[in-house]
Structure formats: C-alpha cells, structure tokens
Amino acid sequence: MARRPKSGNRRELSMQYISTRGGIDPIPFTEAVMMGLATDGGLLLPRAIPRIGTTTYEEWQGLSYPELAFEVMSRFIDDIPEAELRNIIARSYATFDTDQIAPLVHKEGLHIMELFHGPTLAFKDIALQFLGNVFEYLLEKQDSVMNILGATSGDTGSAAIYGVRGKERINIFILHPEGRVSQVQQKQMTTVTDANVFNIAIRGTFDDGQAIVKSIFNDLGFKDAKHLGAINSINWARVLAQVVYYVYACLHISKHEKDKATNFAVPTGNFGDIFAGYIAKQMLPEGSIHKLLLATNANDILTRMVHDGDYSLASVIPTSSPSMDIQSASNFERYLYYLLDEEPARCKQAMEQFEENGKLDLSDFKNQIQRSFAAEVATEEDVLNTIAHFHKEHGYILDPHTAVGIHCALKHQKEGVPICCLATAHPGKFGETVEMAIGKSFELPGSIRALLDKESRCELMDADEQQIRDFIQKHARHS
C-alpha cells in the first residue's frame, strides 16, 4: 500500500484563471471549464502554476494513477469539494482496460507510455472521460444544459462523443474533415447513434472546421443563447488532465533511473499534448523534465517555429498520421503568452497579427524556445520504416502517430538520458498504414472489429459557418 502524501495547504489555495489576452476578470476553475474559450477570444490559463517541492514529489512515488491525478488536479481545482473531485476522477478512469491507465513499456532504450487504453483507444480519452464527467457534475449542480461544439482531426471527436454520449443535459456537435480521418476514426464517431450526438462531415480540412468553431464561440450572444461548451483542447481541463501522465512517467522513470531528467518525445499537431508537458515541467522540481521533443509530420509549422522562429501557415498536407495534419495549432497561444513574459497585450497583438497575416516572426525568441523544446520532422517513409523496424525487432506494433514520435526520439537519443515517447493511439485505428508497413494483416481489437459493419449517422456539409449555425440552431438542447 502506497503511503498517502500529506495534503499540505492545498485546500487553502485560491486558484484563479485568466485569459491570454487579458480581457476577463480572474475566474475559478468551474467557470473556466464551462467558459471553454475565453470571452475575449483568448485561451484560459491558471494565474500561477503551482510548484511542487522535492518532498511532496517523492511522496507521490507509488501512488496509483487515479490517486496521482487527484494530487495534481486538486492543485489547480479548489472549487470542487475533495470527495466529489475524487469521485469524478475514479469514474473517469474506471472505463480503461488497465488499472495502470498509462502503462510504460521499454523497447530499444526508450520508455514508451501507452496512452490508448481508454474506450476509443486514443490518448484523448484520458482527458475527455474526465471532462465529460466534470460537465455532467456542474450541469447537475447548476440545473442547466450544454451544447458542446468541437472540431476534430480524428481522435478528439470520438473521445468527446464517448465522454458525453447519453448524458441527459448535453448535446454534442462534432465537425470532422470529410475523407481526412481514418475509417476507424470515422466509424467510432458516426456509429454512435445516441439522440444527443450529432456528427458533421465538412468538405474541407481540420483547420477549416476549427476556424468555424472559434468564430462561433467568439459570437458571445450566440454562445450564451445556445449554452455552447468547448471540448477541444482550447478547454483548460483537457490540458490539465494530460499534465498528470507526464508526472506519472517522471515518477516511474526516476524510480529506475535515479537523478536523471527525462526527455519526452511528443507527436503533436495542435500543441495541446506537448503544452501539458510544458506545464508539468514548470510545476515539478527543477531537473525532473529536461527537454520536450516536438515531433511533427510533413505539416511542420511547429518544427519550423522551434528551429527558426518561423510560425507561418502553409497548406495542409494529408499524411498517414491525420490527427497531426494541422497548420494552425490551437494551443500555441498559451505558450506564446509565456514566451511574451505573460504580458496579455503583447499576446493579443501577436495573435491578431497571426490571424491577419498567417505568420509570426519569433526568431528573436529562438534561444528561449530551444531551452524547453527540441523538434524533428518524420516523413511518410520514416513512419513506415519505424513501424516495420519495431515490428521486426521487437514484435511491437506502433500506430503512425506514435511512429512519428519514436522516429524523432531515436534521432535525439543520447547515452544516459532517459526519453519517454508518448504512444498516442492503438495501431488498430490505422490498420491500412500499419499493414502496409509490416507487410501483413494483424488482429484488430474486438471493439474495432465490431464497428466496421455498424450503421453510421452523419451530416455532410460545406465548410460554411452559417450552415453549421443553422444546424445547431435546429438541434440545440434548451434549458
């Protein structure tokens, strides 16, 4: 039995949230999670990042994942009673197929953290099971309803749908780019036929869908009238839930490799997953996390940002890792706020410039960026070769997103420096690419096999904001 850590003065904290653009008064966590996108168009962040001392960090060693989740989250949440927060966390992770929630395996000198043991077999479940239960808890307290609106590049949509399907106070509207998600991703979303679930395939890219969502949320009159809620990673609770598994990995690795700072390789397109690592790095004792390796596919805006300070849009290139086929990273604004010395006026000006011109010159900040981040690109050939190599040498099958991260990790691997690679999805979600790489078929999980012949329900629309608004108007839940 793990020794319970002392709670210290956690419950006396007054955790407040502010906007990256400075246009709102500080608000508590429960208001922040319901607001989603800040009403001034910015993203919400804690006013200060809680710091964890070495003694507390050592006391966390050996906690179960749900216990650790409570210890981390409760330092950012002080307006949900302790017993109720513990219950929300317990229910959120009871849906996973392993008690470890995020087990680590060890291959080729790498620590691979499997984040795909939730109901939709992707890392998004870790955050979205939690967020769905938080929404349900708050709506019951407030005797209110919510209409969730989100865009997905693949995995967020199904994880969000599974997080709120059947919940009586919530309707959910998810936009995905037609033909640009895998068959399994599409089936996981569109075969959920609960009355509160609405799938919309748009003729366009993820960035088109995300732009529509952000524009609708910025119409505060429509947002309030329709009780809109955000489940994309613009919602702070998504990032917070992901911070936990960085802490979990650091504790696991430090137990086996004493006094060594961990590097993390993170396949990312939207900057949310790796930003959670940035928060963990600021939160934990110095030296717990060394570098965050940002791994991208051909859609390399984030790699260009790290290498050259060039944050500029390009055309979206379809790849075998579609969840990363993104140019405008929704969470980058959060990091930009810290990069600009936590000055909201500067952050707002920079984001308005980016929204107008599609580019930011951050070359003056290159050294500062590279103190926290490294970056690498994986080509389609790199992805196939990495999947093939791990299957041949280790009998271990990677999905293409994880293969992006592992390819980049191997290029940055150094003797004596532990590196943890985030395995973000089960390979069965991308069977065609995996089979091409390993040269044969492989057994799919039963939950995926059961989907393939199920009836789908989905609306096909142009990437037109007014069409989406009209559809929400017609199908929104009202209090």
VEXRO-97003 format. One record per residue (C-alpha): residue in three letters; x, y, z. Coordinates in Angstrom, 3 decimals. Example, Ala and Ser with C-alpha at 12.3 -4.5 7.8 and 13.67 -1.06 7.14 Angstrom:
BEGIN
  resn        px        py        pz
   ALA    12.300    -4.500     7.800
   SER    13.670    -1.060     7.140
This chain:
BEGIN
  resn        px        py        pz
   MET     0.000     0.000     0.000
   ALA     1.456     3.370    -1.042
   ARG     1.939     5.900     1.719
   ARG    -0.574     8.722     1.337
   PRO     1.056    12.089     0.766
   LYS     0.347    14.925     3.128
   SER    -2.210    17.300     1.734
   GLY    -0.328    20.353     2.998
   ASN    -2.227    23.579     2.439
   ARG    -3.687    22.552    -0.920
   ARG    -7.301    23.278     0.022
   GLU    -6.465    26.811     1.106
   LEU    -5.304    27.702    -2.396
   SER    -7.293    30.256    -4.342
   MET    -6.708    29.097    -7.898
   GLN    -7.859    31.632   -10.476
   TYR    -7.842    31.573   -14.264
   ILE    -7.090    34.407   -16.647
   SER    -7.134    34.914   -20.413
   THR    -4.019    35.040   -22.564
   ARG    -5.470    38.286   -23.995
   GLY    -6.214    39.932   -20.644
   GLY    -9.853    40.813   -21.286
   ILE   -11.594    38.979   -18.433
   ASP   -11.543    39.188   -14.653
   PRO    -9.967    36.187   -12.889
   ILE   -12.380    33.250   -12.542
   PRO   -12.318    29.918   -10.648
   PHE   -11.813    26.530   -12.298
   THR   -15.501    25.647   -12.614
   GLU   -16.215    28.868   -14.512
   ALA   -13.140    28.346   -16.663
   VAL   -14.155    24.839   -17.688
   MET   -17.668    25.984   -18.579
   MET   -16.385    29.040   -20.470
   GLY   -14.019    26.983   -22.662
   LEU   -12.735    29.732   -24.938
   ALA   -12.279    32.988   -23.032
   THR   -14.912    35.596   -23.847
   ASP   -12.199    37.951   -25.163
   GLY   -11.120    35.349   -27.756
   GLY    -8.093    34.231   -25.762
   LEU    -7.319    30.945   -24.017
   LEU    -7.610    30.356   -20.290
   LEU    -4.608    29.652   -18.061
   PRO    -4.008    29.448   -14.311
   ARG    -2.924    32.795   -12.923
   ALA     0.081    30.992   -11.421
   ILE     1.393    27.461   -11.927
   PRO     1.548    25.562    -8.606
   ARG     5.075    24.431    -7.733
   ILE     5.754    21.010    -6.269
   GLY     8.634    20.646    -3.825
   THR    11.010    17.700    -3.778
   THR     9.500    16.245    -0.585
   THR     5.969    16.227    -1.991
   TYR     7.212    14.841    -5.306
   GLU     8.940    11.958    -3.523
   GLU     5.784    11.261    -1.501
   TRP     3.883    10.806    -4.768
   GLN     6.068     7.833    -5.712
   GLY     3.974     4.683    -5.788
   LEU     0.542     6.320    -5.990
   SER    -1.975     4.746    -8.344
   TYR    -2.853     6.762   -11.435
   PRO    -6.209     7.994   -10.038
   GLU    -4.554     8.926    -6.727
   LEU    -1.863    10.873    -8.549
   ALA    -4.474    12.507   -10.779
   PHE    -6.196    13.837    -7.667
   GLU    -2.931    15.164    -6.194
   VAL    -2.051    17.013    -9.435
   MET    -5.531    18.225   -10.379
   SER    -6.507    19.396    -6.908
   ARG    -3.680    21.918    -7.017
   PHE    -5.449    23.541    -9.980
   ILE    -9.022    22.963    -8.761
   ASP   -10.134    24.334    -5.411
   ASP   -13.834    24.913    -6.038
   ILE   -14.929    21.268    -6.293
   PRO   -15.058    19.532    -2.886
   GLU   -12.360    16.904    -2.365
   ALA   -14.691    13.902    -2.108
   GLU   -16.559    14.910    -5.267
   LEU   -13.372    15.513    -7.246
   ARG   -12.064    12.099    -6.201
   ASN   -15.341    10.538    -7.348
   ILE   -15.190    12.286   -10.750
   ILE   -11.620    11.065   -11.261
   ALA   -12.440     7.500   -10.178
   ARG   -15.395     7.280   -12.587
   SER   -13.332     8.754   -15.424
   TYR   -10.622     6.090   -15.258
   ALA   -12.894     3.151   -14.427
   THR   -13.602     2.924   -18.181
   PHE    -9.978     1.979   -19.041
   ASP    -8.866    -1.600   -19.760
   THR    -5.881    -1.494   -17.367
   ASP    -5.578    -0.306   -13.771
   GLN    -2.315     1.391   -14.711
   ILE    -4.234     3.703   -17.113
   ALA    -0.964     4.762   -18.846
   PRO     1.426     1.776   -18.636
   LEU     5.053     2.086   -19.746
   VAL     6.842    -0.484   -21.875
   HIS    10.550    -0.462   -22.669
   LYS    11.883    -1.008   -26.196
   GLU    15.183    -0.055   -27.808
   GLY    16.284     2.049   -24.858
   LEU    13.059     4.065   -24.941
   HIS    10.271     4.303   -22.386
   ILE     7.021     4.075   -24.361
   MET     3.958     5.279   -22.452
   GLU     0.789     3.686   -23.829
   LEU    -1.981     6.271   -23.686
   PHE    -4.530     4.276   -25.703
   HIS    -6.222     2.089   -23.099
   GLY    -9.448     4.113   -22.903
   PRO   -12.770     3.415   -24.650
   THR   -11.782     4.906   -28.046
   LEU    -8.169     3.649   -27.974
   ALA    -6.547     7.100   -28.119
   PHE    -4.839     9.426   -25.643
   LYS    -7.744    11.857   -25.883
   ASP    -9.782     9.527   -23.642
   ILE    -7.580    10.399   -20.663
   ALA    -8.791    13.994   -20.791
   LEU   -12.245    13.610   -22.287
   GLN   -13.604    10.973   -19.922
   PHE   -12.668    13.412   -17.145
   LEU   -14.087    16.470   -18.890
   GLY   -17.378    14.731   -19.706
   ASN   -17.851    13.830   -16.049
   VAL   -16.928    17.362   -14.916
   PHE   -19.518    18.811   -17.291
   GLU   -22.169    16.394   -16.027
   TYR   -21.367    17.249   -12.388
   LEU   -21.509    21.021   -12.956
   LEU   -24.679    20.956   -15.079
   GLU   -26.493    18.995   -12.370
   LYS   -25.316    21.497    -9.741
   GLN   -26.493    24.403   -11.886
   ASP   -29.673    22.713   -13.192
   SER   -28.550    23.693   -16.686
   VAL   -27.819    22.234   -20.122
   MET   -24.945    22.417   -22.594
   ASN   -24.451    22.105   -26.337
   ILE   -20.862    21.027   -26.992
   LEU   -19.322    22.174   -30.251
   GLY   -15.945    20.887   -31.409
   ALA   -13.791    20.155   -34.436
   THR   -11.618    17.070   -34.749
   SER    -8.688    15.922   -36.850
   GLY    -9.512    12.349   -35.893
   ASP    -9.353    11.223   -32.269
   THR   -10.837    14.143   -30.315
   GLY   -14.248    13.660   -31.901
   SER   -14.765    10.050   -30.925
   ALA   -13.249    10.532   -27.460
   ALA   -15.514    13.555   -26.868
   ILE   -18.578    11.658   -28.070
   TYR   -17.791     8.674   -25.838
   GLY   -17.237    11.079   -22.944
   VAL   -20.773    12.530   -23.115
   ARG   -22.936    10.067   -25.085
   GLY   -26.285     9.540   -23.414
   LYS   -25.790    12.315   -20.851
   GLU   -29.225    13.867   -20.494
   ARG   -28.176    17.519   -20.113
   ILE   -25.718    17.576   -23.040
   ASN   -25.946    17.575   -26.843
   ILE   -22.699    17.318   -28.803
   PHE   -21.908    18.582   -32.322
   ILE   -18.600    17.375   -33.809
   LEU   -17.122    18.545   -37.123
   HIS   -14.603    16.342   -38.944
   PRO   -12.976    16.814   -42.369
   GLU   -14.616    14.502   -44.907
   GLY   -12.210    11.810   -46.136
   ARG    -9.323    13.049   -43.993
   VAL    -9.742    10.769   -40.975
   SER    -9.143     7.024   -40.884
   GLN   -12.023     4.607   -41.460
   VAL   -11.922     3.514   -37.824
   GLN   -11.877     7.117   -36.556
   GLN   -14.856     7.911   -38.772
   LYS   -16.733     4.806   -37.643
   GLN   -16.052     5.455   -33.963
   MET   -17.776     8.810   -34.294
   THR   -20.605     8.122   -36.695
   THR   -21.807     4.778   -35.314
   VAL   -22.730     6.398   -32.000
   THR   -26.427     6.930   -32.560
   ASP   -27.446     8.251   -29.133
   ALA   -30.014    11.020   -29.569
   ASN   -27.656    13.641   -28.107
   VAL   -24.849    13.043   -30.666
   PHE   -24.582    14.959   -33.975
   ASN   -21.737    14.271   -36.416
   ILE   -20.986    16.706   -39.237
   ALA   -18.500    15.914   -42.020
   ILE   -17.306    19.107   -43.689
   ARG   -15.875    19.477   -47.169
   GLY   -12.506    20.896   -46.111
   THR    -9.673    20.475   -43.612
   PHE    -9.484    20.319   -39.828
   ASP    -8.242    23.923   -39.841
   ASP   -11.444    24.941   -41.684
   GLY   -13.538    23.241   -39.020
   GLN   -11.550    24.716   -36.155
   ALA   -11.854    28.207   -37.651
   ILE   -15.651    27.802   -37.803
   VAL   -15.779    26.628   -34.186
   LYS   -13.637    29.518   -32.927
   SER   -15.696    32.044   -34.895
   ILE   -18.951    30.712   -33.459
   PHE   -17.537    30.792   -29.924
   ASN   -16.447    34.388   -30.465
   ASP   -20.091    35.336   -31.128
   LEU   -20.882    35.720   -27.444
   GLY   -24.590    36.286   -27.992
   PHE   -24.982    33.021   -29.891
   LYS   -22.670    31.200   -27.463
   ASP   -24.720    32.267   -24.439
   ALA   -28.106    31.740   -26.080
   LYS   -27.200    28.200   -27.146
   HIS   -25.305    27.278   -23.948
   LEU   -22.236    26.350   -26.003
   GLY   -19.403    24.464   -24.337
   ALA   -15.945    23.591   -25.675
   ILE   -14.458    20.117   -25.596
   ASN   -11.497    20.780   -27.891
   SER    -8.130    21.330   -26.264
   ILE    -8.965    25.034   -26.046
   ASN   -10.692    23.865   -22.822
   TRP    -8.169    24.110   -19.972
   ALA    -9.472    20.917   -18.296
   ARG    -8.205    18.945   -21.307
   VAL    -4.665    20.217   -20.790
   LEU    -4.829    19.705   -17.028
   ALA    -5.807    16.043   -17.332
   GLN    -2.848    15.485   -19.662
   VAL    -0.375    17.058   -17.226
   VAL    -0.959    14.042   -14.970
   TYR     0.617    11.465   -17.252
   TYR     3.822    13.482   -17.604
   VAL     4.125    13.452   -13.811
   TYR     3.266     9.736   -13.767
   ALA     6.008     8.984   -16.312
   CYS     8.608    11.074   -14.480
   LEU     7.885     9.232   -11.227
   HIS     8.136     5.849   -12.944
   ILE    11.368     6.666   -14.747
   SER    13.034     8.348   -11.772
   LYS    12.401     5.196    -9.751
   HIS    14.524     3.215   -12.233
   GLU    16.993     5.865   -13.396
   LYS    17.896     7.916   -10.334
   ASP    18.514    11.671   -10.564
   LYS    18.135    11.849   -14.345
   ALA    15.955    14.446   -16.025
   THR    13.536    12.889   -18.505
   ASN    13.138    13.950   -22.122
   PHE     9.723    13.485   -23.734
   ALA     9.044    12.832   -27.420
   VAL     5.534    14.023   -28.276
   PRO     3.814    13.571   -31.652
   THR     1.747    16.729   -31.912
   GLY    -0.040    18.988   -34.346
   ASN    -2.245    21.129   -32.127
   PHE     0.356    21.831   -29.406
   GLY    -2.025    20.734   -26.648
   ASP    -0.326    17.490   -25.631
   ILE     3.151    18.974   -25.560
   PHE     1.900    22.116   -23.804
   ALA     0.686    19.869   -20.978
   GLY     4.307    18.711   -20.770
   TYR     5.425    22.335   -20.575
   ILE     3.088    22.917   -17.615
   ALA     4.425    19.762   -15.933
   LYS     7.981    20.992   -16.492
   GLN     7.187    24.286   -14.736
   MET     5.320    22.510   -11.951
   LEU     7.767    19.757   -10.972
   PRO    11.081    20.152    -9.124
   GLU    13.841    21.518   -11.345
   GLY    15.540    18.790   -13.323
   SER    12.522    16.470   -13.491
   ILE    11.888    17.221   -17.175
   HIS    14.769    18.271   -19.402
   LYS    13.544    18.750   -22.988
   LEU    10.244    18.337   -24.783
   LEU    10.858    16.951   -28.277
   LEU     8.152    18.180   -30.603
   ALA     7.644    15.561   -33.334
   THR     5.702    16.534   -36.442
   ASN     4.839    15.022   -39.792
   ALA     5.042    16.998   -43.058
   ASN     2.755    19.645   -41.505
   ASP     5.760    21.157   -39.794
   ILE     4.737    24.640   -38.624
   LEU     5.730    23.772   -35.039
   THR     9.117    22.336   -36.028
   ARG     9.849    25.464   -38.064
   MET     8.887    27.523   -35.037
   VAL    11.385    25.706   -32.801
   HIS    14.235    25.623   -35.335
   ASP    13.901    29.081   -36.870
   GLY    11.227    31.040   -35.002
   ASP     9.100    30.783   -38.166
   TYR     5.473    30.324   -37.153
   SER     3.741    30.657   -40.516
   LEU     0.871    28.863   -42.200
   ALA     1.298    26.544   -45.156
   SER    -1.117    24.237   -46.960
   VAL    -2.279    21.204   -45.011
   ILE    -0.688    18.026   -46.395
   PRO    -2.652    14.759   -45.909
   THR    -0.493    12.075   -44.236
   SER    -0.807     8.656   -42.606
   SER    -0.949    10.449   -39.214
   PRO    -4.102    12.509   -39.862
   SER    -4.589    13.721   -36.280
   MET    -1.464    15.822   -36.826
   ASP    -2.447    17.219   -40.229
   ILE    -2.790    20.713   -38.794
   GLN    -1.167    24.051   -39.523
   SER    -2.781    26.492   -37.076
   ALA    -2.098    24.950   -33.641
   SER    -4.999    25.781   -31.319
   ASN    -2.923    25.710   -28.124
   PHE     0.107    27.634   -29.318
   GLU    -1.336    30.870   -27.959
   ARG    -0.959    29.528   -24.421
   TYR     2.772    29.025   -24.864
   LEU     3.061    32.354   -26.681
   TYR     1.681    34.054   -23.554
   TYR     4.599    32.704   -21.510
   LEU     7.082    33.407   -24.292
   LEU     5.983    37.060   -24.228
   ASP     6.640    37.395   -20.483
   GLU     2.987    36.816   -19.515
   GLU     2.001    40.165   -20.996
   PRO    -1.542    39.757   -22.372
   ALA    -1.455    42.934   -24.503
   ARG     1.583    41.620   -26.393
   CYS    -0.011    38.192   -26.761
   LYS    -3.249    39.670   -28.081
   GLN    -1.358    41.843   -30.577
   ALA     0.704    38.880   -31.788
   MET    -2.351    36.658   -32.257
   GLU    -4.223    39.389   -34.113
   GLN    -1.198    39.747   -36.389
   PHE    -1.145    35.976   -36.973
   GLU    -4.880    35.886   -37.662
   GLU    -4.452    38.695   -40.204
   ASN    -1.209    37.636   -41.905
   GLY    -0.881    33.926   -41.166
   LYS     2.616    34.290   -39.753
   LEU     4.656    35.355   -36.749
   ASP     8.363    36.049   -36.687
   LEU     9.653    34.614   -33.408
   SER    13.297    34.420   -34.433
   ASP    14.303    36.770   -31.593
   PHE    12.972    34.143   -29.143
   LYS    14.696    31.147   -30.713
   ASN    17.165    30.585   -27.864
   GLN    14.409    30.862   -25.274
   ILE    12.198    28.405   -27.174
   GLN    15.036    25.922   -27.534
   ARG    15.685    25.882   -23.785
   SER    12.433    23.935   -23.380
   PHE    11.862    22.384   -26.803
   ALA    13.633    20.446   -29.497
   ALA    11.881    19.487   -32.749
   GLU    12.083    16.991   -35.576
   VAL    10.092    16.022   -38.684
   ALA     9.223    12.467   -39.735
   THR     8.469    11.780   -43.405
   GLU     5.977     9.174   -44.597
   GLU     8.921     6.889   -45.391
   ASP    10.274     7.407   -41.866
   VAL     6.903     6.411   -40.413
   LEU     6.619     3.191   -42.431
   ASN    10.232     2.235   -41.729
   THR     9.834     2.834   -37.983
   ILE     6.675     0.717   -37.790
   ALA     8.363    -2.054   -39.793
   HIS    11.535    -1.951   -37.668
   PHE     9.740    -2.149   -34.317
   HIS     7.569    -4.992   -35.538
   LYS    10.534    -6.962   -36.880
   GLU    12.918    -6.364   -33.964
   HIS    10.518    -6.280   -31.017
   GLY     7.205    -7.769   -32.182
   TYR     5.650    -4.452   -31.101
   ILE     3.257    -2.593   -33.375
   LEU     3.144     1.208   -33.485
   ASP     0.420     3.421   -34.869
   PRO     1.663     6.057   -37.376
   HIS     1.412     8.967   -34.905
   THR     3.467     7.115   -32.323
   ALA     5.911     6.162   -35.072
   VAL     6.428     9.871   -35.816
   GLY     7.372    10.409   -32.174
   ILE     9.625     7.353   -31.936
   HIS    11.468     8.156   -35.162
   CYS    12.219    11.620   -33.812
   ALA    13.159    10.230   -30.385
   LEU    15.697     7.817   -31.873
   LYS    17.341    10.698   -33.743
   HIS    17.725    12.586   -30.450
   GLN    18.585     9.628   -28.219
   LYS    21.679    10.159   -26.059
   GLU    23.523     7.746   -23.793
   GLY    22.380     8.052   -20.195
   VAL    19.473    10.413   -20.907
   PRO    16.076     8.699   -20.487
   ILE    13.483     9.541   -23.099
   CYS     9.774     8.821   -22.841
   CYS     7.759     8.505   -26.059
   LEU     4.017     9.086   -25.918
   ALA     2.126     6.311   -27.723
   THR    -0.989     8.247   -28.611
   ALA    -3.236     5.708   -30.359
   HIS    -3.747     1.980   -30.789
   PRO    -2.372     0.738   -34.143
   GLY    -5.725    -0.827   -34.932
   LYS    -7.134     2.638   -35.593
   PHE    -4.809     2.954   -38.606
   GLY    -4.793    -0.612   -39.890
   GLU    -4.153     0.167   -43.569
   THR    -0.941     2.085   -42.859
   VAL     0.273    -0.496   -40.344
   GLU    -0.386    -3.398   -42.707
   MET     1.457    -1.581   -45.485
   ALA     4.447    -1.156   -43.162
   ILE     4.634    -4.682   -41.721
   GLY     3.570    -6.449   -44.914
   LYS     0.727    -8.457   -43.409
   SER    -2.573    -8.151   -41.631
   PHE    -2.778    -8.095   -37.854
   GLU    -5.559    -8.786   -35.405
   LEU    -7.733    -5.801   -34.601
   PRO    -9.190    -5.278   -31.128
   GLY   -12.717    -6.606   -30.779
   SER   -14.085    -3.106   -30.174
   ILE   -12.827    -2.025   -33.608
   ARG   -13.972    -5.164   -35.442
   ALA   -17.466    -4.629   -34.032
   LEU   -17.638    -1.122   -35.526
   LEU   -16.885    -1.855   -39.138
   ASP   -20.307    -3.169   -40.157
   LYS   -22.375    -0.913   -37.913
   GLU   -24.736     1.670   -39.360
   SER   -23.439     5.257   -39.448
   ARG   -25.242     8.563   -38.966
   CYS   -23.617    11.763   -40.215
   GLU   -24.469    15.044   -41.956
   LEU   -22.281    16.195   -44.885
   MET   -21.944    19.984   -45.246
   ASP   -19.744    22.593   -46.844
   ALA   -17.203    24.287   -44.582
   ASP   -19.704    27.103   -44.219
   GLU   -20.212    28.753   -40.851
   GLN   -23.822    29.753   -41.482
   GLN   -24.811    26.169   -42.362
   ILE   -23.256    24.949   -39.124
   ARG   -25.001    27.682   -37.110
   ASP   -28.349    26.819   -38.658
   PHE   -27.874    23.135   -37.830
   ILE   -27.015    23.912   -34.208
   GLN   -29.980    26.293   -34.010
   LYS   -32.269    23.467   -35.103
   HIS   -30.866    20.704   -32.868
   ALA   -29.573    22.513   -29.753
   ARG   -30.745    21.411   -26.317
   HIS   -32.618    24.126   -24.426
   SER   -32.981    24.589   -20.686
